Amino acid sequence: MIEIKDLLLKFNNLLISENLKIDTLRSVLFDVLNLTIKIEDIKIKNNIIYLNIKPIYKNEILLKKDEIFLKLRENLGKKTPQNIV
């Protein structure tokens, strides 16, 4: 039988990994584009990154999408999100 503490520990690990993804994304965007995005403006759902930012910044991100994902893969490996919206 699985104990509640084991389930909570597993859930905590999932939350930490989401926060790690967001922090890594923020640092990569700052390195590549010199762009700072608030944590509240980044959501990751179903392995897709959703950004709540101005369209001009989204265009810059989409232009450098390959470079951004290359750096994300270096830092996150298999846990890298698949797309940015």
WOZI-V228497 format. One record per backbone hydrogen bond with DSSP energy under -0.5 kcal/mol. NH is the residue of the N-H (numbers start at 0). CO is the residue of the C=O. If there is no record, write none. Layout:
{{NH:CO} {NH:CO}}
//
This chain:
{{6:2} {7:3} {8:4} {9:5} {10:6} {11:7} {12:8} {13:9} {14:10} {15:11} {16:12} {17:13} {18:14} {19:15} {20:16} {21:17} {22:18} {23:19} {24:20} {25:21} {26:22} {27:23} {28:24} {29:25} {30:26} {31:27} {32:28} {33:28} {33:29} {34:28} {36:34} {40:37} {41:38} {42:49} {44:42} {44:47} {47:44} {48:82} {49:42} {49:47} {50:48} {51:40} {52:50} {56:53} {57:53} {58:54} {59:55} {60:56} {61:57} {62:58} {63:59} {64:61} {67:63} {68:64} {69:65} {70:66} {71:67} {72:68} {73:69} {74:70} {75:71} {76:72} {78:75} {79:76} {81:46} {82:46} {84:48}}
//
